[in-house]
Amino acid sequence: MSDELNIKVTLGNRVYPLTIEREEEEIIRKAAKMVNENMRELESSYAVRDKQDLLAMTALFFANKAIENSNNNSLAVDELEEGLQHLNKRIADYLRQNERS
């Protein structure tokens, strides 16, 4: 039996009932808070009042951030792989030199 929890989160003045795993609650509530804060920032910075538009702009903002993070993680993995390949080559060269001695 899973440990599910029924909660309600508010996004853009609308309440959404959700059934989630108990361990997800803190993350879901934090995400909802971030969405609402971003919507408030957009509303105060631009002449947009329609909640649907604010939600769409917020979705685009967070999707963009997710793609940036994914690209940055890919670059970090590529650099790590390159470093490991270089280190592996140096170890192999060292071992070959010591076999001859």
C-alpha positions as CSV (number, residue, x, y, z in Angstrom):
1,M,0.0,0.0,0.0
2,S,1.5,3.3,-1.0
3,D,1.7,6.2,1.4
4,E,-0.5,8.7,-0.5
5,L,-1.6,12.1,0.7
6,N,-4.4,14.4,-0.5
7,I,-3.4,18.0,-0.6
8,K,-4.6,21.3,-2.1
9,V,-2.3,23.8,-3.7
10,T,-3.2,27.2,-5.0
11,L,-1.8,28.4,-8.3
12,G,-2.9,31.8,-9.6
13,N,-5.8,32.1,-7.1
14,R,-7.1,28.6,-8.2
15,V,-7.1,25.6,-5.9
16,Y,-6.0,22.3,-7.3
17,P,-6.5,19.1,-5.3
18,L,-3.7,16.6,-5.7
19,T,-3.0,13.1,-4.6
20,I,0.8,12.7,-4.1
21,E,3.2,10.5,-2.3
22,R,3.8,11.7,1.2
23,E,7.5,12.3,0.6
24,E,6.7,14.7,-2.3
25,E,4.6,17.1,-0.3
26,E,7.4,19.5,0.6
27,I,8.7,19.7,-2.9
28,I,5.2,20.2,-4.4
29,R,4.4,23.0,-1.9
30,K,7.8,24.6,-2.6
31,A,7.1,24.4,-6.4
32,A,3.7,26.0,-6.0
33,K,5.2,28.8,-3.9
34,M,7.8,29.4,-6.6
35,V,5.1,29.5,-9.3
36,N,3.0,32.0,-7.3
37,E,6.0,34.2,-6.6
38,N,7.0,34.2,-10.3
39,M,3.5,35.1,-11.2
40,R,3.5,38.0,-8.7
41,E,6.8,39.3,-10.1
42,L,5.5,39.1,-13.7
43,E,2.3,40.9,-12.7
44,S,4.1,43.7,-11.0
45,S,6.7,44.1,-13.8
46,Y,4.3,43.9,-16.8
47,A,0.8,45.1,-17.6
48,V,-0.5,41.5,-17.6
49,R,-3.4,40.8,-15.4
50,D,-4.9,37.7,-16.9
51,K,-3.9,34.7,-14.7
52,Q,-3.8,32.4,-17.6
53,D,-1.2,34.6,-19.3
54,L,0.8,34.8,-16.1
55,L,0.7,31.0,-15.8
56,A,1.8,30.5,-19.4
57,M,4.7,33.0,-19.0
58,T,5.7,31.3,-15.7
59,A,5.6,27.9,-17.4
60,L,7.9,29.2,-20.1
61,F,10.2,30.7,-17.5
62,F,10.6,27.4,-15.6
63,A,10.9,25.3,-18.8
64,N,13.7,27.6,-20.0
65,K,15.5,27.2,-16.6
66,A,15.1,23.4,-16.9
67,I,16.6,23.4,-20.4
68,E,19.5,25.6,-19.2
69,N,20.1,23.3,-16.3
70,S,20.0,20.2,-18.5
71,N,22.5,21.8,-20.9
72,N,24.8,22.8,-18.1
73,N,24.7,19.3,-16.7
74,S,25.5,17.8,-20.1
75,L,28.5,20.1,-20.4
76,A,29.7,19.1,-16.9
77,V,29.3,15.4,-17.8
78,D,31.2,15.9,-21.0
79,E,34.1,17.7,-19.2
80,L,34.2,14.9,-16.6
81,E,34.3,12.2,-19.2
82,E,37.1,14.1,-21.1
83,G,39.1,14.4,-17.8
84,L,38.6,10.7,-17.0
85,Q,39.7,9.7,-20.5
86,H,42.9,11.9,-20.1
87,L,43.6,10.4,-16.7
88,N,43.0,6.8,-18.0
89,K,45.5,7.5,-20.8
90,R,48.1,8.8,-18.4
91,I,47.7,5.8,-16.1
92,A,48.0,3.4,-19.1
93,D,51.2,5.3,-20.3
94,Y,52.7,5.1,-16.8
95,L,51.9,1.4,-16.5
96,R,53.5,0.7,-20.0
97,Q,56.6,2.6,-19.0
98,N,57.0,0.6,-15.7
99,E,56.5,-2.7,-17.5
100,R,59.6,-2.1,-19.5
101,S,61.7,-1.3,-16.4
